[in-house]
């Protein structure tokens, strides 16, 4: 008898930045409301690359030309303490703390001279239901372009891929 996991078919997609990639529907993260600037892009993959262990790439399946680096903000800014509104957890059907993670997008300047992280609009991902929402934080406590300190080779690996 064929197991349920064996019967799930992989889909092959050609990604301009990463080449051919096979994924399963269970790998897809849905942004039901899109993302700011990408309102019509709802289906995304979170890709990890061996050469960039500290970062992931949010890769759109609705427009394969759109991919952006992101990371766990606490890995870079230990003091980061966003006040995520309760309605976000409700909208994503998050039941407990172990069901979600927070990512923040990263911007790499031309020539990779500077990298910044958007701490003002974290992405909350429900890992169980595979749904996500980018949340604009209120109060002006965090900025949209916080410089990332160059502490290790992990940042250099990301800049090599982004350039």
CNS distance restraints for C-alpha pairs under 8 A (distance, minus, plus):
assign (resid   2 and name CA) (resid   6 and name CA) 6.36 0.50 0.50
assign (resid   2 and name CA) (resid   7 and name CA) 6.73 0.50 0.50
assign (resid   3 and name CA) (resid   7 and name CA) 6.48 0.50 0.50
assign (resid   4 and name CA) (resid   8 and name CA) 6.72 0.50 0.50
assign (resid   8 and name CA) (resid  24 and name CA) 7.07 0.50 0.50
assign (resid   9 and name CA) (resid  24 and name CA) 6.43 0.50 0.50
assign (resid  10 and name CA) (resid  22 and name CA) 5.80 0.50 0.50
assign (resid  10 and name CA) (resid  23 and name CA) 5.19 0.50 0.50
assign (resid  10 and name CA) (resid  24 and name CA) 4.64 0.50 0.50
assign (resid  10 and name CA) (resid  25 and name CA) 7.63 0.50 0.50
assign (resid  11 and name CA) (resid  22 and name CA) 5.35 0.50 0.50
assign (resid  11 and name CA) (resid  23 and name CA) 5.37 0.50 0.50
assign (resid  11 and name CA) (resid  24 and name CA) 6.09 0.50 0.50
assign (resid  12 and name CA) (resid  20 and name CA) 6.62 0.50 0.50
assign (resid  12 and name CA) (resid  21 and name CA) 5.58 0.50 0.50
assign (resid  12 and name CA) (resid  22 and name CA) 4.31 0.50 0.50
assign (resid  12 and name CA) (resid  23 and name CA) 6.54 0.50 0.50
assign (resid  13 and name CA) (resid  20 and name CA) 5.61 0.50 0.50
assign (resid  13 and name CA) (resid  21 and name CA) 5.38 0.50 0.50
assign (resid  13 and name CA) (resid  22 and name CA) 6.32 0.50 0.50
assign (resid  13 and name CA) (resid  23 and name CA) 7.94 0.50 0.50
assign (resid  14 and name CA) (resid  18 and name CA) 7.84 0.50 0.50
assign (resid  14 and name CA) (resid  19 and name CA) 5.43 0.50 0.50
assign (resid  14 and name CA) (resid  20 and name CA) 4.26 0.50 0.50
assign (resid  14 and name CA) (resid  21 and name CA) 6.23 0.50 0.50
assign (resid  14 and name CA) (resid  64 and name CA) 7.81 0.50 0.50
assign (resid  15 and name CA) (resid  19 and name CA) 4.82 0.50 0.50
assign (resid  15 and name CA) (resid  20 and name CA) 5.89 0.50 0.50
assign (resid  15 and name CA) (resid  21 and name CA) 6.98 0.50 0.50
assign (resid  15 and name CA) (resid  64 and name CA) 5.74 0.50 0.50
assign (resid  15 and name CA) (resid  65 and name CA) 7.26 0.50 0.50
assign (resid  16 and name CA) (resid  64 and name CA) 6.95 0.50 0.50
assign (resid  16 and name CA) (resid  65 and name CA) 6.34 0.50 0.50
assign (resid  17 and name CA) (resid  65 and name CA) 7.80 0.50 0.50
assign (resid  17 and name CA) (resid  67 and name CA) 7.88 0.50 0.50
assign (resid  23 and name CA) (resid  27 and name CA) 6.31 0.50 0.50
assign (resid  23 and name CA) (resid  28 and name CA) 8.00 0.50 0.50
assign (resid  24 and name CA) (resid  28 and name CA) 7.26 0.50 0.50
assign (resid  26 and name CA) (resid 130 and name CA) 7.92 0.50 0.50
assign (resid  27 and name CA) (resid  45 and name CA) 6.47 0.50 0.50
assign (resid  27 and name CA) (resid  46 and name CA) 7.94 0.50 0.50
assign (resid  27 and name CA) (resid 130 and name CA) 7.91 0.50 0.50
assign (resid  28 and name CA) (resid  43 and name CA) 6.24 0.50 0.50
assign (resid  28 and name CA) (resid  44 and name CA) 5.63 0.50 0.50
assign (resid  28 and name CA) (resid  45 and name CA) 5.19 0.50 0.50
assign (resid  28 and name CA) (resid  46 and name CA) 7.85 0.50 0.50
assign (resid  28 and name CA) (resid 130 and name CA) 6.83 0.50 0.50
assign (resid  29 and name CA) (resid  43 and name CA) 5.91 0.50 0.50
assign (resid  29 and name CA) (resid  44 and name CA) 5.11 0.50 0.50
assign (resid  29 and name CA) (resid  45 and name CA) 5.89 0.50 0.50
assign (resid  29 and name CA) (resid  46 and name CA) 7.49 0.50 0.50
assign (resid  29 and name CA) (resid 130 and name CA) 4.75 0.50 0.50
assign (resid  29 and name CA) (resid 131 and name CA) 5.39 0.50 0.50
assign (resid  29 and name CA) (resid 132 and name CA) 6.70 0.50 0.50
assign (resid  30 and name CA) (resid  42 and name CA) 5.45 0.50 0.50
assign (resid  30 and name CA) (resid  43 and name CA) 4.85 0.50 0.50
assign (resid  30 and name CA) (resid  44 and name CA) 6.28 0.50 0.50
assign (resid  30 and name CA) (resid 130 and name CA) 6.21 0.50 0.50
assign (resid  30 and name CA) (resid 131 and name CA) 4.68 0.50 0.50
assign (resid  30 and name CA) (resid 132 and name CA) 6.09 0.50 0.50
assign (resid  31 and name CA) (resid  35 and name CA) 6.98 0.50 0.50
assign (resid  31 and name CA) (resid  41 and name CA) 7.60 0.50 0.50
assign (resid  31 and name CA) (resid  42 and name CA) 4.67 0.50 0.50
assign (resid  31 and name CA) (resid  43 and name CA) 6.40 0.50 0.50
assign (resid  31 and name CA) (resid  44 and name CA) 7.57 0.50 0.50
assign (resid  31 and name CA) (resid 131 and name CA) 5.82 0.50 0.50
assign (resid  31 and name CA) (resid 132 and name CA) 4.96 0.50 0.50
assign (resid  31 and name CA) (resid 133 and name CA) 5.85 0.50 0.50
assign (resid  32 and name CA) (resid  42 and name CA) 5.88 0.50 0.50
assign (resid  32 and name CA) (resid 131 and name CA) 7.23 0.50 0.50
assign (resid  32 and name CA) (resid 132 and name CA) 7.43 0.50 0.50
assign (resid  32 and name CA) (resid 133 and name CA) 7.63 0.50 0.50
assign (resid  33 and name CA) (resid  39 and name CA) 6.75 0.50 0.50
assign (resid  33 and name CA) (resid  42 and name CA) 7.08 0.50 0.50
assign (resid  33 and name CA) (resid 133 and name CA) 7.30 0.50 0.50
assign (resid  34 and name CA) (resid  38 and name CA) 5.96 0.50 0.50
assign (resid  34 and name CA) (resid  39 and name CA) 4.25 0.50 0.50
assign (resid  34 and name CA) (resid  40 and name CA) 5.80 0.50 0.50
assign (resid  34 and name CA) (resid  41 and name CA) 5.43 0.50 0.50
assign (resid  34 and name CA) (resid  42 and name CA) 5.04 0.50 0.50
assign (resid  34 and name CA) (resid 133 and name CA) 7.72 0.50 0.50
assign (resid  35 and name CA) (resid  39 and name CA) 5.23 0.50 0.50
assign (resid  35 and name CA) (resid  41 and name CA) 7.21 0.50 0.50
assign (resid  35 and name CA) (resid  42 and name CA) 7.84 0.50 0.50
assign (resid  35 and name CA) (resid 133 and name CA) 7.26 0.50 0.50
assign (resid  35 and name CA) (resid 134 and name CA) 6.19 0.50 0.50
assign (resid  36 and name CA) (resid 134 and name CA) 7.65 0.50 0.50
assign (resid  40 and name CA) (resid  62 and name CA) 7.96 0.50 0.50
assign (resid  41 and name CA) (resid  60 and name CA) 6.72 0.50 0.50
assign (resid  41 and name CA) (resid  61 and name CA) 7.74 0.50 0.50
assign (resid  41 and name CA) (resid  62 and name CA) 5.47 0.50 0.50
assign (resid  41 and name CA) (resid  63 and name CA) 7.04 0.50 0.50
assign (resid  42 and name CA) (resid  60 and name CA) 7.72 0.50 0.50
assign (resid  42 and name CA) (resid  62 and name CA) 6.87 0.50 0.50
assign (resid  43 and name CA) (resid  60 and name CA) 6.04 0.50 0.50
assign (resid  43 and name CA) (resid  61 and name CA) 5.45 0.50 0.50
assign (resid  43 and name CA) (resid  62 and name CA) 6.06 0.50 0.50
assign (resid  44 and name CA) (resid  58 and name CA) 6.35 0.50 0.50
assign (resid  44 and name CA) (resid  59 and name CA) 5.37 0.50 0.50
assign (resid  44 and name CA) (resid  60 and name CA) 4.40 0.50 0.50
assign (resid  44 and name CA) (resid  61 and name CA) 5.45 0.50 0.50
assign (resid  44 and name CA) (resid  62 and name CA) 7.64 0.50 0.50
assign (resid  45 and name CA) (resid  57 and name CA) 7.85 0.50 0.50
assign (resid  45 and name CA) (resid  58 and name CA) 5.80 0.50 0.50
assign (resid  45 and name CA) (resid  59 and name CA) 5.10 0.50 0.50
assign (resid  45 and name CA) (resid  60 and name CA) 6.45 0.50 0.50
assign (resid  45 and name CA) (resid  61 and name CA) 7.16 0.50 0.50
assign (resid  46 and name CA) (resid  56 and name CA) 6.25 0.50 0.50
assign (resid  46 and name CA) (resid  57 and name CA) 5.63 0.50 0.50
assign (resid  46 and name CA) (resid  58 and name CA) 4.89 0.50 0.50
assign (resid  46 and name CA) (resid  59 and name CA) 6.36 0.50 0.50
assign (resid  47 and name CA) (resid  56 and name CA) 5.44 0.50 0.50
assign (resid  47 and name CA) (resid  57 and name CA) 5.00 0.50 0.50
assign (resid  47 and name CA) (resid  58 and name CA) 6.48 0.50 0.50
assign (resid  47 and name CA) (resid  59 and name CA) 7.05 0.50 0.50
assign (resid  48 and name CA) (resid  52 and name CA) 7.27 0.50 0.50
assign (resid  48 and name CA) (resid  53 and name CA) 7.05 0.50 0.50
assign (resid  48 and name CA) (resid  55 and name CA) 6.97 0.50 0.50
assign (resid  48 and name CA) (resid  56 and name CA) 4.83 0.50 0.50
assign (resid  48 and name CA) (resid  57 and name CA) 6.51 0.50 0.50
assign (resid  49 and name CA) (resid  53 and name CA) 6.42 0.50 0.50
assign (resid  49 and name CA) (resid  55 and name CA) 7.86 0.50 0.50
assign (resid  49 and name CA) (resid  56 and name CA) 7.06 0.50 0.50
assign (resid  51 and name CA) (resid 157 and name CA) 6.33 0.50 0.50
assign (resid  51 and name CA) (resid 158 and name CA) 8.00 0.50 0.50
assign (resid  52 and name CA) (resid  56 and name CA) 7.49 0.50 0.50
assign (resid  52 and name CA) (resid 154 and name CA) 5.96 0.50 0.50
assign (resid  52 and name CA) (resid 155 and name CA) 7.95 0.50 0.50
assign (resid  52 and name CA) (resid 157 and name CA) 5.78 0.50 0.50
assign (resid  52 and name CA) (resid 158 and name CA) 5.99 0.50 0.50
assign (resid  53 and name CA) (resid 154 and name CA) 6.96 0.50 0.50
assign (resid  54 and name CA) (resid  71 and name CA) 6.67 0.50 0.50
assign (resid  54 and name CA) (resid  75 and name CA) 7.90 0.50 0.50
assign (resid  54 and name CA) (resid 154 and name CA) 6.17 0.50 0.50
assign (resid  54 and name CA) (resid 155 and name CA) 7.98 0.50 0.50
assign (resid  55 and name CA) (resid  69 and name CA) 6.61 0.50 0.50
assign (resid  55 and name CA) (resid  70 and name CA) 5.79 0.50 0.50
assign (resid  55 and name CA) (resid  71 and name CA) 4.79 0.50 0.50
assign (resid  55 and name CA) (resid  72 and name CA) 7.68 0.50 0.50
assign (resid  55 and name CA) (resid 158 and name CA) 7.48 0.50 0.50
assign (resid  56 and name CA) (resid  69 and name CA) 5.78 0.50 0.50
assign (resid  56 and name CA) (resid  70 and name CA) 5.38 0.50 0.50
assign (resid  56 and name CA) (resid  71 and name CA) 5.96 0.50 0.50
assign (resid  57 and name CA) (resid  67 and name CA) 6.39 0.50 0.50
assign (resid  57 and name CA) (resid  68 and name CA) 5.46 0.50 0.50
assign (resid  57 and name CA) (resid  69 and name CA) 4.38 0.50 0.50
assign (resid  57 and name CA) (resid  70 and name CA) 5.89 0.50 0.50
assign (resid  58 and name CA) (resid  67 and name CA) 5.44 0.50 0.50
assign (resid  58 and name CA) (resid  68 and name CA) 5.23 0.50 0.50
assign (resid  58 and name CA) (resid  69 and name CA) 6.16 0.50 0.50
assign (resid  58 and name CA) (resid  70 and name CA) 6.88 0.50 0.50
assign (resid  59 and name CA) (resid  64 and name CA) 6.93 0.50 0.50
assign (resid  59 and name CA) (resid  66 and name CA) 6.27 0.50 0.50
assign (resid  59 and name CA) (resid  67 and name CA) 4.33 0.50 0.50
assign (resid  59 and name CA) (resid  68 and name CA) 6.66 0.50 0.50
assign (resid  60 and name CA) (resid  64 and name CA) 5.45 0.50 0.50
assign (resid  60 and name CA) (resid  65 and name CA) 7.55 0.50 0.50
assign (resid  60 and name CA) (resid  66 and name CA) 5.61 0.50 0.50
assign (resid  60 and name CA) (resid  67 and name CA) 6.08 0.50 0.50
assign (resid  68 and name CA) (resid 105 and name CA) 6.90 0.50 0.50
assign (resid  68 and name CA) (resid 106 and name CA) 7.20 0.50 0.50
assign (resid  68 and name CA) (resid 107 and name CA) 7.89 0.50 0.50
assign (resid  69 and name CA) (resid 105 and name CA) 5.89 0.50 0.50
assign (resid  69 and name CA) (resid 106 and name CA) 5.38 0.50 0.50
assign (resid  69 and name CA) (resid 107 and name CA) 7.33 0.50 0.50
assign (resid  70 and name CA) (resid 103 and name CA) 6.10 0.50 0.50
assign (resid  70 and name CA) (resid 104 and name CA) 5.30 0.50 0.50
assign (resid  70 and name CA) (resid 105 and name CA) 4.13 0.50 0.50
assign (resid  70 and name CA) (resid 106 and name CA) 5.16 0.50 0.50
assign (resid  71 and name CA) (resid  75 and name CA) 7.69 0.50 0.50
assign (resid  71 and name CA) (resid 103 and name CA) 5.25 0.50 0.50
assign (resid  71 and name CA) (resid 104 and name CA) 5.62 0.50 0.50
assign (resid  71 and name CA) (resid 105 and name CA) 6.66 0.50 0.50
assign (resid  71 and name CA) (resid 106 and name CA) 7.32 0.50 0.50
assign (resid  72 and name CA) (resid  76 and name CA) 7.49 0.50 0.50
assign (resid  72 and name CA) (resid 101 and name CA) 7.96 0.50 0.50
assign (resid  72 and name CA) (resid 102 and name CA) 6.13 0.50 0.50
assign (resid  72 and name CA) (resid 103 and name CA) 4.74 0.50 0.50
assign (resid  72 and name CA) (resid 104 and name CA) 6.37 0.50 0.50
assign (resid  73 and name CA) (resid  77 and name CA) 5.79 0.50 0.50
assign (resid  73 and name CA) (resid  78 and name CA) 7.62 0.50 0.50
assign (resid  73 and name CA) (resid  80 and name CA) 6.96 0.50 0.50
assign (resid  73 and name CA) (resid 102 and name CA) 7.45 0.50 0.50
assign (resid  73 and name CA) (resid 103 and name CA) 6.29 0.50 0.50
assign (resid  73 and name CA) (resid 104 and name CA) 5.98 0.50 0.50
assign (resid  73 and name CA) (resid 117 and name CA) 7.96 0.50 0.50
assign (resid  73 and name CA) (resid 119 and name CA) 7.47 0.50 0.50
assign (resid  74 and name CA) (resid  78 and name CA) 4.69 0.50 0.50
assign (resid  74 and name CA) (resid  79 and name CA) 7.21 0.50 0.50
assign (resid  74 and name CA) (resid  80 and name CA) 6.09 0.50 0.50
assign (resid  76 and name CA) (resid 148 and name CA) 7.37 0.50 0.50
assign (resid  82 and name CA) (resid 137 and name CA) 7.44 0.50 0.50
assign (resid  83 and name CA) (resid 137 and name CA) 7.17 0.50 0.50
assign (resid  84 and name CA) (resid  88 and name CA) 6.98 0.50 0.50
assign (resid  84 and name CA) (resid 135 and name CA) 7.62 0.50 0.50
assign (resid  84 and name CA) (resid 137 and name CA) 7.12 0.50 0.50
assign (resid  85 and name CA) (resid  89 and name CA) 7.46 0.50 0.50
assign (resid  86 and name CA) (resid  90 and name CA) 6.42 0.50 0.50
assign (resid  87 and name CA) (resid  91 and name CA) 5.95 0.50 0.50
assign (resid  88 and name CA) (resid  92 and name CA) 6.22 0.50 0.50
assign (resid  88 and name CA) (resid 133 and name CA) 7.55 0.50 0.50
assign (resid  88 and name CA) (resid 135 and name CA) 7.76 0.50 0.50
assign (resid  89 and name CA) (resid  93 and name CA) 5.88 0.50 0.50
assign (resid  89 and name CA) (resid  94 and name CA) 5.01 0.50 0.50
assign (resid  89 and name CA) (resid  95 and name CA) 7.72 0.50 0.50
assign (resid  90 and name CA) (resid  94 and name CA) 6.25 0.50 0.50
assign (resid  92 and name CA) (resid 126 and name CA) 6.35 0.50 0.50
assign (resid  92 and name CA) (resid 129 and name CA) 7.90 0.50 0.50
assign (resid  92 and name CA) (resid 131 and name CA) 6.32 0.50 0.50
assign (resid  92 and name CA) (resid 132 and name CA) 6.85 0.50 0.50
assign (resid  92 and name CA) (resid 133 and name CA) 7.64 0.50 0.50
assign (resid  93 and name CA) (resid 126 and name CA) 7.59 0.50 0.50
assign (resid  93 and name CA) (resid 129 and name CA) 7.79 0.50 0.50
assign (resid  94 and name CA) (resid  99 and name CA) 6.28 0.50 0.50
assign (resid  94 and name CA) (resid 100 and name CA) 6.92 0.50 0.50
assign (resid  94 and name CA) (resid 126 and name CA) 6.21 0.50 0.50
assign (resid  95 and name CA) (resid  99 and name CA) 6.96 0.50 0.50
assign (resid  96 and name CA) (resid 100 and name CA) 7.71 0.50 0.50
assign (resid  99 and name CA) (resid 126 and name CA) 5.74 0.50 0.50
assign (resid  99 and name CA) (resid 127 and name CA) 5.39 0.50 0.50
assign (resid  99 and name CA) (resid 128 and name CA) 5.86 0.50 0.50
assign (resid 100 and name CA) (resid 124 and name CA) 6.74 0.50 0.50
assign (resid 100 and name CA) (resid 125 and name CA) 5.32 0.50 0.50
assign (resid 100 and name CA) (resid 126 and name CA) 4.44 0.50 0.50
assign (resid 100 and name CA) (resid 127 and name CA) 5.30 0.50 0.50
assign (resid 100 and name CA) (resid 128 and name CA) 7.68 0.50 0.50
assign (resid 101 and name CA) (resid 124 and name CA) 5.97 0.50 0.50
assign (resid 101 and name CA) (resid 125 and name CA) 5.37 0.50 0.50
assign (resid 101 and name CA) (resid 126 and name CA) 6.86 0.50 0.50
assign (resid 101 and name CA) (resid 127 and name CA) 7.16 0.50 0.50
assign (resid 102 and name CA) (resid 122 and name CA) 6.42 0.50 0.50
assign (resid 102 and name CA) (resid 123 and name CA) 5.53 0.50 0.50
assign (resid 102 and name CA) (resid 124 and name CA) 4.75 0.50 0.50
assign (resid 102 and name CA) (resid 125 and name CA) 6.24 0.50 0.50
assign (resid 103 and name CA) (resid 122 and name CA) 5.83 0.50 0.50
assign (resid 103 and name CA) (resid 123 and name CA) 5.07 0.50 0.50
assign (resid 103 and name CA) (resid 124 and name CA) 6.64 0.50 0.50
assign (resid 103 and name CA) (resid 125 and name CA) 7.74 0.50 0.50
assign (resid 104 and name CA) (resid 117 and name CA) 6.41 0.50 0.50
assign (resid 104 and name CA) (resid 118 and name CA) 5.74 0.50 0.50
assign (resid 104 and name CA) (resid 119 and name CA) 6.26 0.50 0.50
assign (resid 104 and name CA) (resid 121 and name CA) 7.13 0.50 0.50
assign (resid 104 and name CA) (resid 122 and name CA) 4.85 0.50 0.50
assign (resid 104 and name CA) (resid 123 and name CA) 5.95 0.50 0.50
assign (resid 105 and name CA) (resid 117 and name CA) 5.84 0.50 0.50
assign (resid 105 and name CA) (resid 118 and name CA) 5.61 0.50 0.50
assign (resid 105 and name CA) (resid 122 and name CA) 7.52 0.50 0.50
assign (resid 106 and name CA) (resid 115 and name CA) 6.79 0.50 0.50
assign (resid 106 and name CA) (resid 116 and name CA) 5.62 0.50 0.50
assign (resid 106 and name CA) (resid 117 and name CA) 4.51 0.50 0.50
assign (resid 106 and name CA) (resid 118 and name CA) 6.42 0.50 0.50
assign (resid 107 and name CA) (resid 115 and name CA) 5.58 0.50 0.50
assign (resid 107 and name CA) (resid 116 and name CA) 5.26 0.50 0.50
assign (resid 107 and name CA) (resid 117 and name CA) 6.37 0.50 0.50
assign (resid 107 and name CA) (resid 145 and name CA) 7.90 0.50 0.50
assign (resid 108 and name CA) (resid 112 and name CA) 5.58 0.50 0.50
assign (resid 108 and name CA) (resid 113 and name CA) 7.66 0.50 0.50
assign (resid 108 and name CA) (resid 114 and name CA) 6.09 0.50 0.50
assign (resid 108 and name CA) (resid 115 and name CA) 4.56 0.50 0.50
assign (resid 108 and name CA) (resid 116 and name CA) 6.67 0.50 0.50
assign (resid 108 and name CA) (resid 159 and name CA) 6.88 0.50 0.50
assign (resid 108 and name CA) (resid 162 and name CA) 7.04 0.50 0.50
assign (resid 109 and name CA) (resid 113 and name CA) 5.99 0.50 0.50
assign (resid 109 and name CA) (resid 114 and name CA) 5.37 0.50 0.50
assign (resid 109 and name CA) (resid 115 and name CA) 6.20 0.50 0.50
assign (resid 110 and name CA) (resid 163 and name CA) 7.38 0.50 0.50
assign (resid 111 and name CA) (resid 163 and name CA) 6.56 0.50 0.50
assign (resid 112 and name CA) (resid 159 and name CA) 5.48 0.50 0.50
assign (resid 112 and name CA) (resid 160 and name CA) 7.91 0.50 0.50
assign (resid 112 and name CA) (resid 162 and name CA) 7.70 0.50 0.50
assign (resid 112 and name CA) (resid 163 and name CA) 6.65 0.50 0.50
assign (resid 114 and name CA) (resid 147 and name CA) 7.08 0.50 0.50
assign (resid 114 and name CA) (resid 148 and name CA) 7.68 0.50 0.50
assign (resid 115 and name CA) (resid 147 and name CA) 5.86 0.50 0.50
assign (resid 115 and name CA) (resid 148 and name CA) 5.57 0.50 0.50
assign (resid 116 and name CA) (resid 145 and name CA) 5.02 0.50 0.50
assign (resid 116 and name CA) (resid 146 and name CA) 4.95 0.50 0.50
assign (resid 116 and name CA) (resid 147 and name CA) 4.25 0.50 0.50
assign (resid 116 and name CA) (resid 148 and name CA) 5.23 0.50 0.50
assign (resid 117 and name CA) (resid 144 and name CA) 6.82 0.50 0.50
assign (resid 117 and name CA) (resid 145 and name CA) 5.34 0.50 0.50
assign (resid 117 and name CA) (resid 146 and name CA) 5.14 0.50 0.50
assign (resid 117 and name CA) (resid 147 and name CA) 6.48 0.50 0.50
assign (resid 117 and name CA) (resid 148 and name CA) 6.53 0.50 0.50
assign (resid 118 and name CA) (resid 122 and name CA) 7.01 0.50 0.50
assign (resid 118 and name CA) (resid 143 and name CA) 6.54 0.50 0.50
assign (resid 118 and name CA) (resid 144 and name CA) 4.18 0.50 0.50
assign (resid 118 and name CA) (resid 145 and name CA) 5.14 0.50 0.50
assign (resid 118 and name CA) (resid 146 and name CA) 6.42 0.50 0.50
assign (resid 119 and name CA) (resid 142 and name CA) 5.62 0.50 0.50
assign (resid 119 and name CA) (resid 143 and name CA) 5.76 0.50 0.50
assign (resid 119 and name CA) (resid 144 and name CA) 5.70 0.50 0.50
assign (resid 119 and name CA) (resid 145 and name CA) 7.29 0.50 0.50
assign (resid 119 and name CA) (resid 146 and name CA) 6.95 0.50 0.50
assign (resid 120 and name CA) (resid 136 and name CA) 6.02 0.50 0.50
assign (resid 120 and name CA) (resid 137 and name CA) 5.51 0.50 0.50
assign (resid 120 and name CA) (resid 140 and name CA) 7.57 0.50 0.50
assign (resid 120 and name CA) (resid 141 and name CA) 7.61 0.50 0.50
assign (resid 120 and name CA) (resid 142 and name CA) 4.82 0.50 0.50
assign (resid 120 and name CA) (resid 143 and name CA) 5.01 0.50 0.50
assign (resid 120 and name CA) (resid 144 and name CA) 5.05 0.50 0.50
assign (resid 121 and name CA) (resid 134 and name CA) 6.09 0.50 0.50
assign (resid 121 and name CA) (resid 135 and name CA) 5.00 0.50 0.50
assign (resid 121 and name CA) (resid 136 and name CA) 4.31 0.50 0.50
assign (resid 121 and name CA) (resid 137 and name CA) 5.84 0.50 0.50
assign (resid 121 and name CA) (resid 144 and name CA) 7.02 0.50 0.50
assign (resid 122 and name CA) (resid 134 and name CA) 5.65 0.50 0.50
assign (resid 122 and name CA) (resid 135 and name CA) 5.63 0.50 0.50
assign (resid 122 and name CA) (resid 136 and name CA) 7.09 0.50 0.50
assign (resid 122 and name CA) (resid 137 and name CA) 7.84 0.50 0.50
assign (resid 123 and name CA) (resid 132 and name CA) 6.68 0.50 0.50
assign (resid 123 and name CA) (resid 133 and name CA) 5.54 0.50 0.50
assign (resid 123 and name CA) (resid 134 and name CA) 4.09 0.50 0.50
assign (resid 123 and name CA) (resid 135 and name CA) 6.13 0.50 0.50
assign (resid 124 and name CA) (resid 132 and name CA) 5.49 0.50 0.50
assign (resid 124 and name CA) (resid 133 and name CA) 5.44 0.50 0.50
assign (resid 124 and name CA) (resid 134 and name CA) 6.25 0.50 0.50
assign (resid 124 and name CA) (resid 135 and name CA) 7.38 0.50 0.50
assign (resid 125 and name CA) (resid 130 and name CA) 6.91 0.50 0.50
assign (resid 125 and name CA) (resid 131 and name CA) 5.89 0.50 0.50
assign (resid 125 and name CA) (resid 132 and name CA) 4.26 0.50 0.50
assign (resid 125 and name CA) (resid 133 and name CA) 6.70 0.50 0.50
assign (resid 126 and name CA) (resid 130 and name CA) 5.44 0.50 0.50
assign (resid 126 and name CA) (resid 131 and name CA) 5.28 0.50 0.50
assign (resid 126 and name CA) (resid 132 and name CA) 6.01 0.50 0.50
assign (resid 127 and name CA) (resid 131 and name CA) 7.24 0.50 0.50
assign (resid 137 and name CA) (resid 142 and name CA) 7.83 0.50 0.50
assign (resid 150 and name CA) (resid 155 and name CA) 6.36 0.50 0.50
assign (resid 150 and name CA) (resid 156 and name CA) 7.98 0.50 0.50
assign (resid 151 and name CA) (resid 155 and name CA) 7.57 0.50 0.50
assign (resid 152 and name CA) (resid 156 and name CA) 7.36 0.50 0.50
assign (resid 153 and name CA) (resid 157 and name CA) 6.17 0.50 0.50
assign (resid 154 and name CA) (resid 158 and name CA) 6.52 0.50 0.50
assign (resid 155 and name CA) (resid 159 and name CA) 6.34 0.50 0.50
assign (resid 156 and name CA) (resid 160 and name CA) 6.20 0.50 0.50
assign (resid 157 and name CA) (resid 161 and name CA) 6.52 0.50 0.50
assign (resid 158 and name CA) (resid 162 and name CA) 6.10 0.50 0.50
assign (resid 159 and name CA) (resid 163 and name CA) 6.02 0.50 0.50
